Every structure is written in structure tokens, then in C-alpha cells.
Amino acid sequence: MITDGEALKAWAVRANAQPSGRVVLDLEADSLHCYRERLCLIQYADEQGEEIIDPLAIKEMQPFKNWLPGAQVWMHGADYDMELLLKTFGSLPSLILDTQVAAQLLGYEQFGLTALVEQFYGIVLSKKNQKANWAIRPIPAEMQEYAQGDVAYMLKLADRLVRQLREKKRYEWFLESCRYNMKRARQRHRDKQRWEDWRIKGCGKLERRGLAALRALYNWRSAEAARLDCPPFHVCHNEALLRWSVQLESFGTAMPLSYWSGPRCARFRRAVRNFQLLDEEEYPIIRKSSSIHYANYNETQLEHWMQRRDALAQDLGIEPSLLATRGQLECLAAGARKAADLMNWQRNLLLGETPLPRHAR
């Protein structure tokens, strides 16, 4: 465990000396246990072994922050970790090579880290501490062992996956997919900074009155979660917020959940009442999402694109959604190829701009 600034500086010297793309990162947070999530552990591995960095114990994380933007690292299923890095340090590595993406492009049906390590090495990684509270200090020995296991086999696993990707002529697909995922992560982070937190997935169906209800209930839930220092979903899920907002939009009622305490029910009813007292000019303005959806696509064209995608995916032995999502196919069916935001390898296959390599089959 690296728990002080001097040890972190020594780690930085070691990390900076590693060849590009020969290090591994994984992160642990406490998002399942508190209101404001924190980065609690950074697991690192290279050819010399594993290290665990404790950002809760180290006051000055500048050596890590300086190293991060220039590093090329391996991670597994990096979407959440990228969000956490951007939130905590404001930057990402120069390239994140994701073993989960590699496994998906190779057609593995079980592409979780535990499944891949067991399949390749016959080693069963424990899942016992997946949902543990990583803010606990001192960290129990079994949790440290679990944290190390998440990075201990990654470089060997990465080497095997890269060999297979090259054999199938899919390595360039992999690199482009990793860069695309990083671009999307940065865009999501910028969108979150510009977009009010309460505009959750599914709120696009609401009119201004429904949005006002959602905003009031979201803020109420945040206050409840902060009161108890727990994740907001422990109070209620987003689905409940949307359901109540729809009811209130049509001048219906919103009933508290049956298992809530009396004081919580009272605070909920107060939030609903305060919403109902709003004047219409106080309602939120409807904003268009940055994502593009085409409702007026041609059904025949959509069916054509879906059949083509599915046939190609079957030939390649991969999930169809890796080639294109339904939303992207709707863009193609509407004649909006640019809006589909396809990667080059997806475009080349779907649009037939280059033949399918024999070894990619």
C-alpha cells in the first residue's frame, strides 16, 4: 500500500520508466455507500508487480496527476473508471486499452474479467468484495487481495487478446474503438457539467410541468440522501421519480412509498406541495439533447440495415450492437450517415466501402 507522498513519488519514477502500454490501472470508489462518491483506491500493475495507491491517505496526489495524461494503460470495462478519473483529476491517460473491448471484438460471450481469467488461466477470482465499502480504513487484508487480483493478470491477458486480434486482423478496430470510447467519455463529462443533474434518462418525454415536478423531486431526493450520507438510489430509484413526474404533469397525485418513515413522507409531500405552488413561468425550459434521434426513418431501409448488420455480425462472430446500435441504424435509414457517428471500421463494413478481410471472418 502506497500511503504517503514520498512513496508516491518513488512510484512515479517507476511508472514513468515503464514502456508505453505496459501498465495496468483499476479504480475502486465508495459510490454504493455514501452520498458523495470518492476515489478510494488506485490499483496499478506493471511487469514488476502490483501496487495499491491510497488517495484517501495521501494529501498530495500531484505525482499521479502528472503521470496520468501521458500514460498508455490497460483497463477492463473502463467506462465508469474514465468518469471517475475525469471527475477526480480532470484528465484521462493518453490511451486506455480496454481488455473488455478486445474480448467483445473477438466474439467472447463471457467478457468479464473474472470469466476471462478463469477461461485462460483456470484461476477463479473472488467476487466477494465487488460491492465492498472501499473507504474503510484500515483496509482488510482480503479486500487488498481482491484489489490486487483485479490487475495481477491483466498484462498477460492483454498479450493473449492482442495476439488474437492481430490474427483476425481486428487490432486496428480495437484501437479505434478504445479511442472512440475515450471521446465519448469526455463528451459525457462535458455534458454533465453543462446539463442540470436532475435531467435524468427518460425525462425527454416530459413537458415543462413534468420537468418542474422532476426537478423538485430530484432535489428532495438529493437532500434526503445527503441527510443520511447514502447513495440517492437508497432513497428511491430514477424510475420512481419519472413515474411521479408523469403523474404530477397531468395534475394527478404522487404517493410516498409504503416503507418510508413518517418524517420522510412529510418531507416528500412538502416537496410536492412546493412544486404545485410554482407559477408556469418558473417551470424549466425544454432543451434538446445533444444526441440525435431520427423518428422519420424509412422502415424498409431500417429493416435493410438491420439485416445487413446482423448478417455481418454473424459472419464475424460478434454481437450485432458492436457493429451499430439501433439508433445508428435509424440514422442510416433516414439518410443521415454523418449523424450515425460510426467508426471507420464500422462504416467500412456496413457501407461496403472496403471488402471484409478474409482473416477477419
C-alpha positions in Angstrom: 0.0 0.0 0.0 1.3 3.4 -1.0 0.0 5.8 1.7 2.3 8.8 1.7 3.7 11.4 -0.6 7.3 10.1 -0.6 6.2 6.6 -1.6 4.0 8.1 -4.3 7.0 10.0 -5.7 9.0 6.8 -5.8 6.2 5.0 -7.5 6.0 7.8 -10.2 9.7 7.3 -11.0 9.0 3.6 -11.5 5.8 4.2 -13.5 7.5 6.8 -15.8 10.2 4.3 -16.6 7.7 1.7 -18.0 7.4 1.0 -21.7 4.3 2.6 -23.3 1.2 0.4 -23.0 2.8 -1.9 -20.4 1.0 -0.8 -17.3 -2.5 -1.5 -15.8 -4.9 0.6 -13.8 -8.1 -0.2 -11.9 -10.1 2.0 -9.5 -12.3 1.5 -6.5 -14.8 4.0 -5.2 -17.4 4.2 -2.4 -20.4 5.1 -4.6 -22.6 2.3 -3.2 -22.1 3.5 0.4 -22.2 7.3 0.6 -23.8 10.4 -0.9 -20.7 12.0 -2.5 -18.6 9.3 -4.1 -14.8 9.4 -3.7 -11.9 7.6 -5.4 -10.7 5.3 -2.7 -8.1 3.0 -4.3 -5.9 3.0 -7.4 -4.6 -0.4 -8.4 -1.5 -0.4 -10.6 0.5 -3.2 -12.2 3.5 -3.5 -14.5 6.0 -6.2 -15.3 7.5 -5.8 -11.8 4.2 -6.5 -10.0 1.3 -4.7 -8.4 0.9 -1.7 -6.2 -2.1 -0.2 -4.5 -2.2 3.6 -4.1 -4.4 5.1 -1.3 -5.7 8.5 -2.4 -7.6 8.9 0.8 -4.4 8.8 2.8 -2.2 10.8 0.5 -2.8 14.6 0.7 -0.8 15.5 -2.4 -1.6 13.3 -5.5 0.3 15.5 -7.9 2.8 12.8 -8.9 0.0 10.6 -10.1 -1.9 13.5 -11.7 1.3 14.5 -13.6 1.9 10.9 -14.8 -1.7 10.2 -15.9 -2.1 12.3 -19.1 1.0 10.9 -20.8 0.4 7.2 -19.9 -1.0 4.4 -22.1 -2.7 2.0 -19.8 -4.7 -1.2 -19.9 -8.0 -1.3 -18.1 -11.1 -3.6 -18.1 -14.6 -2.2 -18.7 -13.2 1.3 -18.3 -16.4 3.4 -18.8 -17.0 4.1 -15.1 -13.3 4.4 -14.3 -13.0 7.1 -17.0 -15.8 9.1 -15.5 -14.1 8.8 -12.1 -10.7 9.9 -13.4 -12.2 12.9 -15.1 -14.1 13.8 -12.0 -11.2 13.4 -9.7 -8.2 14.5 -11.8 -9.7 16.3 -14.8 -7.9 14.1 -17.3 -7.5 10.7 -18.8 -4.5 8.7 -19.9 -3.4 9.4 -23.5 -4.8 6.0 -24.4 -6.9 3.4 -22.5 -6.6 -0.1 -24.0 -9.7 -2.0 -22.7 -9.5 -5.7 -22.4 -13.3 -5.9 -22.3 -13.5 -4.2 -25.7 -10.8 -6.6 -27.1 -12.8 -9.7 -25.8 -16.0 -8.4 -27.4 -14.4 -7.8 -30.7 -13.1 -11.3 -30.6 -16.6 -12.7 -30.0 -16.2 -13.9 -26.4 -19.7 -14.4 -25.0 -18.3 -14.1 -21.4 -16.1 -11.0 -21.4 -16.0 -10.1 -17.8 -12.5 -10.0 -16.2 -13.3 -12.9 -13.9 -14.6 -15.1 -16.7 -11.6 -14.4 -19.0 -9.0 -15.1 -16.2 -10.8 -18.3 -15.4 -11.0 -19.3 -19.1 -7.4 -18.5 -19.9 -5.6 -19.4 -16.7 -8.0 -21.6 -14.7 -7.9 -19.1 -11.8 -11.1 -18.1 -10.1 -11.0 -14.5 -8.9 -13.2 -13.9 -5.8 -16.2 -11.6 -6.3 -16.9 -11.3 -2.6 -15.7 -7.7 -2.3 -17.2 -6.3 -5.5 -19.6 -4.1 -3.6 -17.5 -3.5 -0.5 -17.1 -0.1 1.1 -13.6 0.9 -0.2 -13.5 3.9 2.1 -13.0 1.6 5.2 -9.6 2.2 6.8 -7.6 0.1 7.6 -8.4 -1.9 4.5 -8.9 -5.6 5.5 -6.3 -8.0 4.0 -8.9 -9.9 2.0 -10.0 -6.6 0.3 -6.4 -5.7 -0.5 -6.0 -9.2 -2.1 -9.2 -8.7 -4.1 -7.9 -5.3 -5.3 -4.6 -6.8 -6.4 -6.4 -9.6 -8.2 -8.1 -7.1 -10.5 -4.8 -6.1 -12.1 -2.4 -9.0 -11.4 -3.3 -11.0 -14.6 -4.1 -8.1 -16.9 -0.9 -7.8 -18.9 -0.7 -11.5 -19.7 -4.4 -11.4 -20.6 -3.8 -8.3 -22.8 -1.0 -10.0 -24.6 -3.1 -13.0 -25.5 -6.0 -10.9 -26.6 -3.8 -8.7 -28.8 -2.3 -11.8 -30.5 -5.8 -13.0 -31.3 -6.9 -9.5 -32.5 -3.9 -9.4 -34.9 -4.5 -12.9 -36.1 -8.1 -11.9 -37.0 -7.0 -8.6 -38.5 -9.1 -6.7 -35.9 -6.4 -4.9 -33.9 -7.0 -1.6 -35.7 -10.7 -1.9 -35.0 -9.7 -2.3 -31.3 -7.5 0.8 -31.2 -10.2 2.9 -32.9 -12.9 1.5 -30.5 -10.8 2.4 -27.5 -10.2 6.0 -28.8 -13.9 6.3 -29.6 -14.8 5.3 -26.1 -12.5 7.9 -24.6 -14.0 10.5 -26.8 -17.5 9.6 -25.7 -16.4 9.6 -22.0 -15.0 13.1 -22.4 -18.3 14.2 -24.1 -20.4 12.7 -21.3 -18.3 14.5 -18.8 -18.7 17.9 -20.6 -22.5 17.2 -20.9 -22.8 16.6 -17.2 -21.1 19.9 -16.4 -23.4 21.8 -18.7 -26.6 19.9 -18.1 -28.5 20.0 -14.8 -28.1 16.8 -12.8 -31.9 16.4 -12.4 -32.3 15.9 -16.2 -32.1 12.1 -15.9 -32.5 9.5 -18.6 -36.1 9.4 -19.8 -37.0 13.0 -18.9 -37.2 13.9 -22.6 -40.8 12.6 -22.6 -41.9 15.3 -20.1 -43.4 18.6 -20.8 -42.4 21.7 -18.8 -44.8 21.0 -15.9 -43.4 17.4 -15.7 -39.8 18.7 -15.7 -40.7 21.1 -12.9 -42.0 18.2 -10.9 -38.9 16.1 -11.7 -36.6 18.9 -10.6 -38.4 19.3 -7.3 -38.4 15.6 -6.5 -34.8 15.2 -7.6 -33.7 17.9 -5.3 -35.8 16.4 -2.5 -34.1 13.0 -3.0 -30.7 14.6 -3.0 -31.4 16.3 0.3 -32.7 13.0 1.8 -29.5 11.2 0.6 -27.3 13.9 2.0 -29.1 13.8 5.3 -28.3 10.1 5.6 -25.0 10.2 3.7 -26.2 7.4 1.4 -26.4 7.0 -2.4 -29.6 8.6 -3.8 -30.9 5.3 -5.1 -31.2 4.1 -1.5 -33.9 6.7 -1.1 -35.7 5.8 -4.4 -34.8 4.9 -7.9 -35.0 7.2 -11.0 -37.9 5.2 -12.3 -40.0 6.3 -9.3 -39.0 10.0 -9.9 -40.1 9.7 -13.5 -43.4 7.9 -12.6 -44.3 10.6 -10.1 -43.4 13.4 -12.5 -45.7 11.9 -15.2 -48.5 11.7 -12.6 -47.9 15.3 -11.5 -47.6 16.6 -15.0 -51.2 15.5 -15.7 -52.4 17.1 -12.3 -52.5 13.7 -10.7 -51.1 12.7 -7.3 -47.8 11.3 -6.2 -47.9 9.0 -3.2 -44.9 8.3 -0.9 -43.5 4.7 -0.9 -45.1 2.5 1.7 -42.0 1.7 3.7 -40.8 5.3 4.2 -40.8 6.8 7.7 -43.4 9.4 8.7 -40.9 12.3 8.6 -39.7 11.3 5.1 -43.2 11.1 3.9 -43.9 14.5 5.3 -40.8 16.0 3.5 -41.9 14.3 0.3 -45.4 15.8 0.5 -43.9 19.2 1.2 -41.7 19.0 -1.9 -44.8 18.1 -4.0 -46.8 20.9 -2.5 -43.9 23.4 -3.2 -43.9 22.2 -6.8 -47.7 22.7 -7.1 -47.3 26.3 -5.9 -45.0 27.2 -8.8 -46.1 29.6 -11.5 -45.8 28.4 -15.0 -43.0 30.8 -15.8 -40.9 29.1 -13.2 -41.0 25.8 -15.0 -37.8 24.7 -16.7 -37.2 25.3 -20.3 -37.3 22.3 -22.6 -33.8 21.7 -24.0 -32.9 19.4 -26.9 -30.5 16.6 -26.1 -27.1 16.7 -27.9 -27.8 13.2 -29.2 -29.7 12.9 -32.5 -32.7 10.7 -32.9 -34.5 10.2 -36.2 -38.2 9.4 -35.8 -39.0 9.7 -39.5 -36.7 7.0 -40.8 -37.8 4.7 -43.6 -39.0 1.4 -42.1 -37.9 -0.6 -45.2 -34.5 1.0 -45.1 -34.2 0.2 -41.4 -35.0 -3.4 -42.0 -32.4 -3.5 -44.8 -29.7 -2.1 -42.5 -30.6 -4.4 -39.6 -30.4 -7.5 -41.8 -27.1 -6.3 -43.2 -25.7 -5.6 -39.8 -26.9 -8.9 -38.3 -25.5 -10.9 -41.2 -22.1 -9.3 -40.9 -22.1 -9.8 -37.2 -22.9 -13.5 -37.6 -20.1 -13.8 -40.2 -17.7 -12.1 -37.8 -18.9 -14.0 -34.7 -19.6 -10.8 -32.7 -22.6 -9.1 -31.1 -24.6 -7.1 -33.7 -24.6 -4.0 -31.5 -20.8 -3.8 -31.8 -21.3 -3.1 -35.5 -24.0 -0.5 -34.9 -26.7 0.3 -32.4 -30.4 0.6 -33.4 -30.1 4.4 -33.1 -27.2 4.4 -35.6 -29.2 2.3 -38.0 -32.1 4.6 -37.7 -29.8 7.5 -38.8 -28.7 5.4 -41.8 -32.3 4.6 -42.6 -33.1 8.3 -42.6 -30.2 9.0 -44.9 -28.1 10.8 -42.2 -24.9 8.8 -42.4 -22.8 11.5 -40.7 -25.1 11.7 -37.8 -24.8 7.9 -37.2 -21.3 8.6 -35.8 -19.9 5.3 -37.0 -16.3 4.4 -36.5 -14.2 3.9 -39.7 -14.2 0.1 -39.3 -17.9 0.0 -38.7 -18.6 2.3 -41.7 -16.3 0.3 -44.0 -18.1 -3.0 -43.2 -21.7 -1.7 -43.1 -21.5 0.6 -46.1 -19.3 -1.8 -48.1 -16.6 0.8 -48.6 -13.9 -1.8 -48.2 -14.2 -5.6 -48.5 -14.3 -7.8 -45.4 -10.8 -9.1 -44.8 -10.6 -12.9 -45.2 -8.9 -13.3 -41.8 -11.5 -11.1 -40.1 -14.2 -13.7 -40.7 
